Amino acid sequence: MEWKNKLTKHFKKKKVGLVLGCGGAKGLSHIGVIKFLEEMEIKIDFIAGTSIGALIGGAYASGLSIKELEDIALETDLTSTAKFFSPGFGKSGLVTGSKVQEFLISKLGNKNIENLKIPFVAVATDIITGQEILFNKGDLVEAIRSSISIPVVFQPVIWNNIILVDGGLVNPVPIDVARKMGADHIIAVNVLSSKNMPDIKHDKKRPNKIDLEKPLEIIPALQRKLEDLIIDHKWIRNFIKHKEKEDLPGMKKIFNQSIKIAQEKMIKQSIELSKPDVLIEPDVDSVNMFEFYKAKEIIEKGYKAAEAVLKEK
């Protein structure tokens, strides 16, 4: 294919930095993007990732092939997804993260970031100061576990007396990090591009009790638990009850929308300031952040998005 040869030639003499953003299960589309880059023989020299982007980017940088990554994702059905998110209801998060950490160790082993095949940086957030924490050395699994610690969902990671949570709070698409690593050509993947992302709906007809024997109930129940924690104070509940009788949106919707708007604004500013050379935004609006069992569909969306953008190069 003439366009493939042209594309390969375009990237051949460049130091390519791959930036993989946050987004929960939406981020499985990163696998599809990497798959397409490999097929086009585009060599990745640096990887910077946040949250799910750190997980996939770190695994790839460690030496797992894209086929292995895809197989792992495709093996993740609804039952195994539910097990990863089985609530432990600790003081600082609904999920302890121990099952995720065990899974990561089983797949990645005990590796240090400075020894990976591709230079890699994972982004996390100091929840006390709001400072961006960059993992460019040390234990890979610890770095990934820190970067994916979605506040309230996962218990934070204590690292060097610092309390760490999801890097998406401070740098959802870390383009600037890849630049500082030495990349002169950035391919950034943003999976949170939509202005119309679906809201989490609160189903009042379904009980809040979680039945661990019924995987289909665990994910929506976890979402309801999150909402309950957000609106746990009695006066807030009374306010919501009053406002939901009016035309104004309820506090749950306002809270969720506020988070979305803030993150979208942050991503937009990052893209405008850092100006990636290639921006890929897979159409994953309909995917919920916990729907890892939809891997096949999500990976295909990432592949198609990469193909559509890079064919124009």
PyMOL commands that set and color helices and strands:
alter all, ss='L'
color gray80, all
select helices_A, chain A and resi 2-12+24-39+52-61+66-75+78-84+98-108+113-115+140-147+167-169+175-181+215-230+234-243+251-274+292-310
alter helices_A, ss='H'
color red, helices_A
select strands_A, chain A and resi 16-20+46-50+93-95+120-126+132-135+152-154+157-159+162-166+185-189+278-280
alter strands_A, ss='S'
color yellow, strands_A
deselect
rebuild
show_as cartoon
